[in-house]
Amino acid sequence: MPLVSIRHRTTYRYRNPVAFGEHRVMYRPLESFDQRIVSTALEVGPEPAMLRHVQEASGATVAVVRFDERADRLSFESQVTLDHVPQTAFELEGAAAAIGVDAFAYDPEEAADLARAMVRQHADDGEVEAWARRFVRPVGRTRLSTVLSDMTHGIRGELTYGTRLDGAPQAPAETLAARTGSCRDFAVLMAEAVRSLGLAARFTSGYVYSGSPKAARTGGGHTHAWVRVYLPGCGWTDFDPTNGIVGGHDLVRVAEVVNPRAALPLHGAWSGLKSDFLGMDVEVDVKVCDAAQPAADLRVAHGR
């Protein structure tokens, strides 16, 4: 049961004091049987006029922050400690469901709840489904766990990862054509690929860490993206095509959404001259801690 400490800090810098509109902060991990928050703190500078938390339709917790003073610096720093007990890859062996030449079909009762996550979000000329079908046997049936594991490793092995911190994800067909993309590009590609096969998928945003010294992970130092797919008998299951992770170990979820635009870690507005903006700095540090260490010792205070 790893005890994980997450520090996420974003700082905006301005040449002159500017006014700030409402900001929405999505840094807090989701809570579930595999993610239990031990301690959490959010520090904001300058001092906000109002800070409240809301739960969005997706289930994610968002801090809504408003300001009444101008400043030349705006910062948000989250400190979270959580127990992480992820699903492991071997548990997927219990997923006996298989897919053939036709699209996969869920049980009707499950399908009603999964409907929105099954809808394709990007139009293309069939390239994505044709690519996805490479992982399904042309005759007979293929276990879903095999299809998804092979697809996860296929993206990691065939496409080149490139860091791209800003901008919306590429269209899946564009990622296939370019043979390169960021973690969110790979997540969108895999989500659309499995939807083309009739499966429900969610774009997932959060943090990645190295649970073992031998497991170097791509995507650390900032937020990370991967995909969750609903498997009968296993439920929502993590697949990280950037790192080739099957089962969710080393992955901490913050948001699970159909459309990536609903998973922005931080967004808001400011008023001033365009030339006032000097830049933005993001720091994400995720560590596995000694489970015997008191949770209070893991919370670091930062002055403003």
Residue frames as qw, qx, qy, qz and C-alpha x, y, z in Angstrom:
[[0.000, 0.890, 0.456, 0.000, 0.00, 0.00, 0.00],
 [0.481, 0.208, -0.018, 0.852, 2.20, 2.90, -1.18],
 [0.133, -0.838, -0.332, 0.412, 1.82, 6.19, 0.64],
 [0.506, 0.423, 0.314, 0.683, 2.21, 8.84, -2.06],
 [0.164, -0.704, -0.195, 0.663, 2.99, 12.52, -1.55],
 [0.435, 0.572, 0.461, 0.520, 2.03, 14.93, -4.36],
 [0.155, -0.649, -0.103, 0.737, 3.11, 18.56, -4.58],
 [0.402, 0.552, 0.535, 0.497, 1.67, 20.56, -7.50],
 [0.163, -0.687, -0.144, 0.693, 2.51, 24.25, -7.82],
 [0.435, 0.594, 0.430, 0.523, 1.60, 26.67, -10.62],
 [0.248, -0.642, -0.132, 0.713, 2.85, 30.27, -10.66],
 [0.419, 0.751, 0.350, 0.372, 1.91, 33.06, -13.07],
 [0.443, -0.419, -0.042, 0.791, 4.22, 36.10, -13.29],
 [0.273, 0.859, 0.377, 0.212, 3.31, 39.62, -14.49],
 [0.443, 0.341, -0.082, 0.825, 5.30, 42.80, -15.14],
 [0.190, -0.287, 0.200, -0.917, 2.74, 44.96, -13.32],
 [0.281, 0.166, 0.799, -0.504, -0.07, 44.17, -10.86],
 [0.326, -0.110, -0.636, -0.691, -3.12, 42.83, -12.71],
 [0.626, -0.103, 0.342, -0.693, -6.68, 41.94, -11.71],
 [0.028, 0.093, -0.989, -0.108, -7.77, 38.30, -11.51],
 [0.685, -0.116, -0.234, -0.681, -11.09, 36.77, -12.43],
 [0.865, -0.255, 0.310, -0.300, -12.44, 33.47, -11.15],
 [0.278, 0.485, -0.824, -0.094, -10.04, 30.52, -11.28],
 [0.934, -0.142, 0.045, -0.325, -10.94, 26.82, -11.08],
 [0.006, 0.607, -0.790, 0.089, -8.32, 24.44, -9.68],
 [0.962, -0.021, -0.077, -0.260, -8.52, 20.68, -10.29],
 [0.235, 0.602, -0.730, 0.222, -5.53, 19.26, -8.39],
 [0.546, -0.302, 0.632, -0.459, -7.23, 17.04, -5.79],
 [0.153, 0.123, -0.949, -0.246, -7.16, 13.28, -6.61],
 [0.707, -0.233, -0.345, -0.571, -10.40, 11.35, -6.86],
 [0.352, -0.331, 0.771, -0.416, -11.25, 9.18, -3.86],
 [0.835, 0.086, -0.377, -0.392, -12.11, 5.52, -4.39],
 [0.946, -0.320, 0.056, -0.013, -11.30, 2.06, -3.04],
 [0.850, 0.157, -0.002, 0.503, -7.81, 2.38, -4.56],
 [0.293, 0.438, -0.110, 0.843, -7.14, 6.05, -3.71],
 [0.469, -0.748, -0.460, 0.092, -7.68, 7.24, -0.12],
 [0.193, 0.732, -0.165, 0.632, -6.68, 10.80, 0.74],
 [0.629, -0.334, -0.504, 0.489, -4.80, 11.05, 4.05],
 [0.203, -0.682, -0.187, 0.677, -4.19, 14.80, 4.04],
 [0.419, 0.572, 0.428, 0.560, -4.71, 17.68, 1.65],
 [0.184, -0.728, -0.171, 0.638, -4.00, 21.41, 1.57],
 [0.467, 0.623, 0.355, 0.517, -4.31, 24.14, -1.05],
 [0.307, -0.625, -0.107, 0.710, -2.44, 27.43, -0.66],
 [0.405, 0.726, 0.398, 0.388, -3.23, 30.41, -2.88],
 [0.321, -0.572, -0.056, 0.752, -1.44, 33.72, -3.24],
 [0.093, -0.320, 0.388, -0.859, -2.52, 36.48, -3.13],
 [0.196, 0.182, 0.818, -0.509, -5.05, 35.79, -0.40],
 [0.087, -0.352, -0.734, -0.574, -8.35, 34.95, -2.14],
 [0.380, -0.175, 0.147, -0.897, -11.58, 36.77, -1.39],
 [0.847, -0.026, 0.224, -0.480, -13.41, 33.45, -1.68],
 [0.233, 0.341, -0.898, -0.151, -12.39, 29.80, -1.94],
 [0.756, -0.030, 0.426, -0.496, -14.91, 26.97, -2.05],
 [0.121, -0.203, 0.932, 0.274, -14.93, 23.41, -3.34],
 [0.744, 0.257, 0.075, -0.613, -17.50, 21.89, -5.68],
 [0.524, -0.063, 0.832, 0.168, -17.94, 18.43, -7.16],
 [0.327, 0.366, -0.428, -0.759, -18.35, 18.51, -10.92],
 [0.860, 0.172, -0.031, -0.479, -20.61, 16.27, -12.99],
 [0.686, 0.400, -0.607, 0.038, -17.63, 13.99, -13.66],
 [0.844, -0.451, -0.266, 0.114, -17.08, 13.50, -9.92],
 [0.585, 0.242, -0.237, 0.736, -13.89, 15.58, -9.81],
 [0.354, -0.791, -0.331, 0.374, -13.38, 18.05, -6.96],
 [0.408, 0.561, 0.120, 0.710, -12.69, 21.62, -8.08],
 [0.317, -0.545, -0.331, 0.702, -11.60, 24.58, -5.97],
 [0.218, 0.796, 0.364, 0.432, -13.33, 27.77, -7.12],
 [0.492, -0.399, -0.185, 0.751, -11.23, 30.83, -6.25],
 [0.185, 0.868, 0.289, 0.358, -12.04, 34.55, -6.52],
 [0.537, -0.134, -0.178, 0.814, -9.88, 37.58, -5.81],
 [0.014, 0.944, 0.330, 0.021, -10.44, 41.23, -4.94],
 [0.278, -0.843, 0.254, 0.384, -6.87, 42.53, -5.07],
 [0.668, 0.704, -0.242, 0.017, -4.36, 43.05, -7.85],
 [0.678, -0.554, 0.429, 0.221, -0.93, 41.42, -7.82],
 [0.377, 0.703, -0.529, -0.289, 2.07, 40.77, -10.05],
 [0.175, 0.248, -0.953, 0.008, 2.18, 37.08, -9.12],
 [0.801, -0.137, 0.048, -0.581, -0.50, 34.41, -8.79],
 [0.218, 0.334, -0.915, 0.064, 0.25, 31.00, -7.33],
 [0.867, -0.211, -0.018, -0.451, -1.62, 27.81, -6.47],
 [0.217, 0.424, -0.865, 0.160, 0.09, 25.05, -4.51],
 [0.876, -0.235, -0.119, -0.405, -1.51, 21.74, -3.63],
 [0.024, 0.421, -0.874, 0.243, -0.07, 19.26, -1.12],
 [0.869, -0.107, -0.090, -0.474, -1.74, 15.84, -1.01],
 [0.079, -0.347, 0.928, -0.114, -0.85, 12.59, 0.71],
 [0.825, 0.036, -0.035, -0.563, -2.81, 9.47, -0.19],
 [0.569, -0.180, 0.802, 0.002, -2.81, 5.71, 0.19],
 [0.557, 0.463, -0.416, -0.550, -2.65, 4.16, -3.26],
 [0.554, -0.087, 0.825, -0.069, -3.78, 0.55, -3.75],
 [0.459, 0.440, -0.366, -0.680, -4.06, 0.20, -7.54],
 [0.934, 0.207, 0.215, -0.197, -5.47, -2.64, -9.57],
 [0.327, -0.518, 0.696, 0.374, -2.67, -4.83, -10.89],
 [0.416, 0.376, -0.584, -0.588, -2.35, -6.26, -14.38],
 [0.112, 0.039, -0.992, -0.041, -2.88, -9.88, -13.36],
 [0.327, 0.333, 0.647, -0.603, -6.35, -9.05, -12.05],
 [0.480, 0.430, -0.245, -0.725, -7.38, -8.43, -15.66],
 [0.126, 0.134, -0.959, -0.217, -7.14, -12.16, -16.27],
 [0.245, 0.343, 0.804, -0.419, -10.60, -12.33, -14.74],
 [0.426, 0.530, -0.016, -0.733, -11.97, -10.41, -17.72],
 [0.520, 0.079, 0.826, 0.202, -13.30, -13.19, -19.92],
 [0.492, 0.749, 0.259, -0.360, -15.20, -10.91, -22.31],
 [0.497, -0.100, 0.594, 0.625, -14.08, -11.12, -25.92],
 [0.381, 0.670, -0.011, -0.637, -14.64, -9.27, -29.18],
 [0.682, 0.219, 0.633, 0.295, -15.13, -10.62, -32.70],
 [0.327, 0.250, 0.452, 0.791, -15.56, -9.06, -36.12],
 [0.162, -0.780, -0.434, -0.422, -18.58, -7.08, -34.89],
 [0.052, -0.601, 0.321, -0.730, -18.48, -4.22, -32.39],
 [0.233, -0.076, -0.853, 0.461, -18.49, -5.26, -28.75],
 [0.449, -0.538, -0.346, -0.624, -21.88, -5.18, -26.99],
 [0.048, -0.208, 0.702, -0.679, -22.27, -4.59, -23.26],
 [0.067, -0.462, -0.862, 0.196, -25.12, -5.92, -21.18],
 [0.003, 0.691, 0.443, 0.572, -28.09, -3.60, -21.90],
 [0.460, -0.844, -0.265, 0.076, -28.27, -2.34, -18.31],
 [0.588, -0.439, 0.133, 0.666, -24.57, -1.48, -18.27],
 [0.391, 0.334, 0.443, 0.734, -24.77, 0.03, -21.75],
 [0.107, -0.871, -0.401, -0.262, -27.37, 2.56, -20.58],
 [0.489, -0.826, -0.003, 0.280, -24.98, 3.89, -17.92],
 [0.599, -0.303, 0.395, 0.627, -21.97, 3.78, -20.25],
 [0.537, 0.703, 0.440, 0.159, -23.63, 5.36, -23.30],
 [0.103, 0.987, -0.089, -0.081, -21.93, 8.77, -23.19],
 [0.401, -0.659, 0.584, 0.253, -18.47, 7.24, -22.77],
 [0.675, 0.147, 0.676, 0.257, -19.05, 5.09, -25.88],
 [0.448, 0.858, 0.243, -0.062, -19.72, 8.03, -28.23],
 [0.680, 0.188, 0.149, 0.693, -16.91, 8.95, -30.62],
 [0.171, -0.828, -0.155, 0.511, -15.62, 12.51, -30.12],
 [0.051, -0.593, 0.466, 0.655, -13.67, 12.90, -33.39],
 [0.810, 0.514, 0.166, -0.228, -14.75, 12.30, -36.98],
 [0.198, -0.538, 0.695, 0.435, -12.33, 10.59, -39.36],
 [0.645, 0.385, -0.412, -0.517, -12.40, 8.55, -42.57],
 [0.979, -0.072, -0.124, -0.148, -12.07, 5.19, -40.83],
 [0.460, 0.574, -0.589, 0.335, -8.34, 5.39, -40.06],
 [0.306, -0.476, 0.615, -0.549, -8.79, 5.02, -36.31],
 [0.884, -0.053, 0.286, -0.367, -11.07, 1.98, -36.46],
 [0.847, 0.440, -0.295, 0.040, -8.85, 0.34, -39.08],
 [0.219, 0.578, -0.650, 0.441, -5.87, 0.88, -36.79],
 [0.556, -0.338, 0.529, -0.545, -7.79, -0.47, -33.77],
 [0.945, 0.138, 0.020, -0.295, -8.86, -3.58, -35.70],
 [0.510, 0.560, -0.637, 0.143, -5.19, -4.54, -36.06],
 [0.122, -0.367, 0.779, -0.494, -5.36, -5.73, -32.46],
 [0.753, 0.071, 0.420, -0.502, -8.41, -7.97, -33.05],
 [0.395, -0.085, 0.867, 0.292, -8.10, -11.37, -34.73],
 [0.341, 0.180, -0.434, -0.814, -9.68, -11.37, -38.21],
 [0.671, -0.176, -0.626, -0.356, -11.46, -14.63, -37.38],
 [0.588, -0.316, -0.675, 0.315, -12.78, -15.96, -34.11],
 [0.339, -0.902, -0.167, -0.209, -12.77, -13.89, -30.96],
 [0.491, 0.350, -0.424, 0.676, -10.09, -12.02, -29.02],
 [0.461, -0.604, -0.528, 0.379, -10.17, -11.39, -25.28],
 [0.027, 0.959, 0.121, 0.253, -10.69, -7.72, -24.49],
 [0.574, -0.756, 0.214, 0.232, -7.84, -7.79, -21.98],
 [0.709, -0.023, 0.435, 0.554, -5.52, -8.94, -24.79],
 [0.356, 0.740, 0.351, 0.450, -6.78, -6.32, -27.24],
 [0.191, -0.971, -0.039, -0.140, -6.34, -3.49, -24.75],
 [0.672, -0.581, 0.302, 0.345, -2.96, -4.64, -23.46],
 [0.664, 0.186, 0.444, 0.572, -1.63, -5.04, -27.00],
 [0.214, 0.853, 0.276, 0.388, -3.02, -1.64, -28.02],
 [0.417, -0.901, 0.070, 0.099, -1.42, 0.02, -24.98],
 [0.645, -0.418, 0.438, 0.466, 1.99, -1.43, -25.80],
 [0.586, 0.481, 0.470, 0.452, 1.43, -0.85, -29.52],
 [0.071, 0.974, 0.113, 0.185, 1.07, 2.91, -29.07],
 [0.491, -0.797, 0.291, 0.198, 4.12, 3.02, -26.85],
 [0.701, -0.180, 0.540, 0.430, 6.19, 0.96, -29.27],
 [0.524, 0.501, 0.523, 0.448, 5.05, 2.44, -32.60],
 [0.086, 0.918, 0.192, 0.337, 4.65, 6.15, -31.82],
 [0.515, 0.181, -0.321, 0.773, 7.19, 8.67, -30.55],
 [0.336, -0.791, -0.451, 0.240, 6.46, 10.60, -27.38],
 [0.340, 0.377, -0.017, 0.861, 6.99, 14.36, -27.37],
 [0.187, -0.500, -0.539, 0.652, 6.36, 16.80, -24.52],
 [0.012, -0.431, -0.362, -0.826, 3.72, 19.41, -25.42],
 [0.134, -0.266, -0.680, 0.670, 2.45, 21.24, -22.37],
 [0.278, 0.392, 0.183, -0.857, 0.00, 23.63, -24.05],
 [0.413, 0.205, -0.520, -0.719, -2.89, 23.29, -26.45],
 [0.847, 0.019, 0.217, -0.485, -5.74, 20.86, -27.01],
 [0.643, -0.157, 0.729, 0.174, -5.02, 17.22, -27.87],
 [0.156, 0.294, -0.662, -0.672, -4.44, 16.35, -31.52],
 [0.840, 0.152, -0.040, -0.519, -7.16, 14.59, -33.45],
 [0.802, -0.235, 0.548, 0.027, -6.50, 10.82, -33.33],
 [0.808, 0.520, 0.211, 0.180, -6.06, 10.56, -37.11],
 [0.211, 0.914, -0.283, 0.201, -3.47, 13.35, -36.90],
 [0.518, -0.629, 0.573, -0.079, -1.54, 11.46, -34.23],
 [0.876, 0.097, 0.461, 0.101, -1.54, 8.31, -36.36],
 [0.635, 0.741, 0.058, 0.214, -0.33, 10.25, -39.39],
 [0.031, 0.896, -0.376, 0.235, 2.38, 12.14, -37.50],
 [0.847, 0.010, -0.482, 0.223, 3.50, 9.03, -35.57],
 [0.360, 0.087, -0.486, 0.792, 4.19, 11.28, -32.59],
 [0.376, -0.698, -0.315, -0.522, 2.29, 12.95, -29.77],
 [0.139, -0.453, 0.564, -0.677, 2.08, 13.90, -26.13],
 [0.058, 0.082, 0.941, -0.324, 0.53, 11.80, -23.37],
 [0.443, 0.419, 0.431, -0.665, -2.87, 13.43, -23.92],
 [0.503, 0.441, -0.469, -0.576, -2.62, 12.81, -27.68],
 [0.252, 0.148, -0.955, -0.044, -1.97, 9.12, -27.00],
 [0.209, 0.221, 0.784, -0.541, -4.83, 8.99, -24.48],
 [0.528, 0.458, 0.083, -0.710, -7.29, 10.52, -26.95],
 [0.435, 0.365, -0.719, -0.402, -6.12, 8.15, -29.69],
 [0.126, 0.008, -0.982, 0.139, -6.64, 5.08, -27.52],
 [0.332, 0.318, 0.581, -0.671, -9.99, 6.31, -26.20],
 [0.569, 0.465, -0.154, -0.661, -11.30, 6.84, -29.73],
 [0.336, 0.307, -0.858, -0.236, -9.82, 3.54, -30.91],
 [0.021, 0.116, 0.953, -0.279, -11.59, 1.48, -28.26],
 [0.435, 0.418, 0.354, -0.715, -14.83, 3.42, -28.78],
 [0.487, 0.408, -0.502, -0.587, -14.65, 2.45, -32.45],
 [0.295, 0.082, -0.951, -0.034, -14.75, -1.17, -31.23],
 [0.558, -0.504, -0.513, -0.414, -17.89, -0.52, -29.16],
 [0.596, -0.299, -0.555, 0.497, -16.19, -0.01, -25.78],
 [0.228, -0.948, -0.173, -0.136, -16.68, 2.76, -23.23],
 [0.676, 0.080, -0.193, 0.706, -13.62, 4.92, -22.52],
 [0.221, -0.960, -0.159, 0.066, -12.78, 7.96, -20.41],
 [0.451, 0.623, -0.279, 0.575, -9.91, 10.39, -20.84],
 [0.713, -0.629, -0.251, 0.181, -8.11, 10.38, -17.49],
 [0.277, 0.746, -0.268, 0.543, -5.89, 13.10, -16.07],
 [0.739, -0.673, -0.026, -0.003, -3.71, 12.97, -12.98],
 [0.132, -0.818, 0.560, -0.006, -0.20, 12.11, -11.89],
 [0.937, 0.177, -0.291, 0.079, 2.34, 9.39, -12.70],
 [0.335, -0.786, 0.505, -0.123, 5.14, 8.27, -10.42],
 [0.587, 0.364, -0.723, 0.034, 7.82, 5.58, -10.26],
 [0.811, -0.486, 0.072, -0.316, 6.80, 3.02, -7.67],
 [0.920, -0.188, 0.168, 0.299, 10.07, 1.18, -8.23],
 [0.229, -0.731, 0.379, 0.519, 13.61, 2.47, -8.88],
 [0.397, -0.044, 0.783, 0.477, 13.62, 0.23, -11.97],
 [0.278, 0.659, 0.681, 0.156, 10.42, 1.76, -13.39],
 [0.133, -0.264, 0.090, 0.951, 11.29, 5.09, -14.99],
 [0.297, 0.671, 0.672, -0.098, 8.08, 6.82, -16.07],
 [0.202, 0.229, 0.335, 0.891, 7.48, 9.28, -18.89],
 [0.237, -0.679, -0.468, -0.514, 5.22, 12.21, -18.07],
 [0.543, -0.584, -0.408, 0.445, 6.48, 13.12, -14.61],
 [0.324, -0.136, -0.009, 0.936, 7.16, 16.72, -13.63],
 [0.343, 0.032, -0.113, -0.932, 3.70, 17.83, -14.78],
 [0.726, 0.118, 0.440, -0.516, 0.21, 16.38, -15.01],
 [0.100, -0.178, 0.916, 0.346, -0.21, 13.18, -17.00],
 [0.695, 0.215, 0.018, -0.685, -2.98, 11.68, -19.15],
 [0.059, -0.106, 0.980, 0.161, -4.08, 8.14, -19.93],
 [0.572, -0.112, -0.409, -0.702, -7.34, 6.27, -20.57],
 [0.385, -0.047, 0.824, -0.414, -9.78, 4.13, -18.57],
 [0.470, 0.029, -0.670, -0.574, -11.86, 1.47, -20.31],
 [0.686, -0.188, 0.400, -0.578, -14.87, -0.32, -18.87],
 [0.348, 0.217, -0.898, -0.158, -14.37, -4.10, -18.82],
 [0.803, -0.328, -0.194, -0.458, -17.22, -6.42, -17.78],
 [0.910, -0.232, -0.298, 0.170, -16.15, -8.20, -14.62],
 [0.623, -0.043, -0.203, 0.754, -13.33, -5.74, -13.91],
 [0.085, -0.896, -0.307, 0.309, -15.00, -2.34, -14.10],
 [0.294, 0.945, -0.135, 0.057, -13.14, 0.82, -15.07],
 [0.871, -0.221, 0.172, 0.403, -9.53, -0.15, -15.76],
 [0.040, -0.893, 0.245, 0.376, -6.47, 2.05, -16.40],
 [0.827, 0.262, 0.277, 0.413, -4.34, 1.84, -19.55],
 [0.122, -0.881, 0.174, 0.423, -1.42, 4.23, -20.02],
 [0.839, 0.483, 0.143, 0.203, -0.14, 4.03, -23.61],
 [0.160, 0.909, -0.337, 0.183, 2.65, 6.53, -22.92],
 [0.247, -0.614, 0.718, -0.216, 4.32, 4.24, -20.39],
 [0.567, 0.110, -0.791, -0.199, 2.83, 0.88, -21.37],
 [0.177, -0.109, 0.760, -0.616, 1.10, 0.57, -17.98],
 [0.546, -0.260, -0.637, -0.477, -1.80, -1.88, -17.74],
 [0.584, -0.414, -0.681, 0.153, -3.80, -1.90, -14.53],
 [0.239, -0.896, -0.168, -0.334, -3.20, 1.48, -12.90],
 [0.729, -0.485, -0.106, 0.471, -0.08, 1.03, -10.78],
 [0.444, -0.180, 0.097, 0.873, 1.95, 4.27, -10.54],
 [0.028, -0.417, -0.427, -0.802, -1.07, 6.31, -11.73],
 [0.038, -0.410, -0.614, 0.673, -3.10, 8.70, -9.52],
 [0.099, 0.574, 0.644, 0.496, -6.42, 9.86, -10.97],
 [0.007, -0.247, -0.268, 0.931, -7.68, 13.44, -10.64],
 [0.536, 0.393, 0.075, -0.743, -10.34, 13.51, -13.38],
 [0.324, 0.124, 0.895, 0.281, -12.14, 10.99, -15.60],
 [0.375, 0.567, 0.136, -0.720, -14.07, 12.63, -18.44],
 [0.725, 0.481, 0.479, 0.113, -15.41, 11.98, -21.91],
 [0.443, 0.828, 0.052, 0.340, -14.07, 15.25, -23.32],
 [0.676, -0.033, -0.262, 0.688, -10.52, 16.33, -22.34],
 [0.034, 0.565, 0.020, 0.824, -11.64, 19.96, -22.11],
 [0.643, -0.649, -0.158, -0.374, -13.39, 19.03, -18.85],
 [0.884, -0.311, -0.162, 0.309, -10.11, 17.90, -17.28],
 [0.335, 0.719, -0.208, 0.573, -8.12, 21.15, -17.31],
 [0.598, -0.240, -0.545, 0.536, -6.03, 21.25, -14.11],
 [0.198, -0.574, -0.269, 0.747, -6.30, 25.03, -13.85],
 [0.237, 0.460, 0.459, 0.722, -8.05, 27.76, -15.77],
 [0.151, -0.756, -0.420, 0.479, -9.17, 31.32, -15.13],
 [0.359, 0.784, 0.243, 0.444, -8.96, 34.91, -16.33],
 [0.442, -0.492, -0.149, 0.736, -6.96, 38.06, -15.65],
 [0.279, 0.910, 0.276, 0.132, -7.24, 41.71, -16.73],
 [0.380, -0.720, 0.240, 0.529, -4.32, 43.87, -17.78],
 [0.389, 0.736, -0.402, -0.382, -2.09, 44.65, -20.73],
 [0.972, 0.214, -0.101, -0.007, -1.09, 41.67, -22.85],
 [0.503, 0.605, -0.458, 0.414, 2.54, 42.75, -22.41],
 [0.452, -0.638, 0.418, -0.463, 2.20, 42.39, -18.63],
 [0.977, -0.138, 0.115, -0.114, 2.25, 38.59, -18.80],
 [0.013, -0.752, 0.656, 0.058, 5.78, 37.29, -18.22],
 [0.463, 0.250, -0.843, -0.111, 5.24, 33.56, -18.02],
 [0.843, -0.342, 0.043, -0.412, 3.98, 30.52, -16.15],
 [0.161, 0.437, -0.867, 0.179, 5.91, 27.92, -14.13],
 [0.883, -0.221, -0.119, -0.396, 4.56, 24.48, -13.24],
 [0.082, 0.444, -0.856, 0.251, 6.16, 22.11, -10.76],
 [0.892, -0.206, -0.108, -0.387, 4.84, 18.63, -10.00],
 [0.126, 0.466, -0.837, 0.259, 6.68, 16.39, -7.56],
 [0.887, -0.215, -0.117, -0.391, 5.29, 12.93, -6.74],
 [0.129, 0.494, -0.816, 0.270, 7.10, 10.73, -4.22],
 [0.800, -0.281, -0.517, -0.115, 6.53, 7.37, -2.61],
 [0.217, -0.682, 0.442, -0.541, 6.90, 7.86, 1.15],
 [0.209, 0.092, -0.915, 0.333, 7.69, 5.59, 4.05],
 [0.495, -0.500, -0.573, -0.421, 4.32, 4.29, 5.20],
 [0.579, -0.442, -0.538, 0.425, 5.52, 4.57, 8.81],
 [0.217, 0.059, -0.088, 0.970, 6.03, 8.33, 8.48],
 [0.124, 0.593, 0.615, -0.505, 3.15, 10.32, 10.04],
 [0.363, 0.684, 0.511, 0.373, 1.00, 12.04, 7.46],
 [0.134, -0.972, -0.118, 0.154, 1.48, 15.39, 9.18],
 [0.515, -0.535, 0.383, 0.549, 5.20, 15.19, 8.50],
 [0.497, 0.250, 0.624, 0.549, 4.49, 15.11, 4.78],
 [0.143, 0.900, 0.391, 0.132, 2.70, 18.46, 4.67],
 [0.525, -0.038, 0.001, 0.850, 5.02, 21.31, 3.81],
 [0.018, 0.888, 0.344, -0.305, 4.11, 24.91, 4.57],
 [0.497, 0.265, 0.260, 0.785, 5.07, 27.56, 2.03],
 [0.068, -0.637, -0.275, 0.717, 4.96, 31.28, 2.74],
 [0.426, 0.716, 0.443, 0.331, 3.64, 33.78, 0.27]]
